[in-house]
Amino acid sequence: MLIAKIPNTAQEWEQYYDLRFTVLREPWHQKKGSEVLPDEDQAHHVMAVDAETDELLGVARLQMNSATQGQVRCVAVANNAQGKGVGKFLMKYLEDLGKEKGLEEIILDARINALEFYKAIGYEIYAESYLLFGEIPHWKMKKQL
């Protein structure tokens, strides 16, 4: 069973950013530290943790772009936990949080390998986005809450 935790301690933040680096940056030879964005203090963060083992399985963040629109960024699921519902768990948590905050829509920039995942949970492509690290195409996606 998964539980949602908000990172609070230095150790939790270290684990949070380490997973984000391992999944989203290291495979493309990016520098340690590149996983931390300048506006982290303005976003809502969540960790998906295995309730029995306390193992960190996934992380994600939600930022408020306006009173009605949020943006999900930096969704990372541990390699050994992919395809096991961790991403869905994180997204539901952030969508529920968004509803509580009065959001009407969530947008995100999805990597090509995540498009089918986001489509399966109700997101739709509305535009091409950017090319990350010169090789990873992204698409803009959105979902009405």
Disulfide bonds with the S-S distance in Angstrom:
none
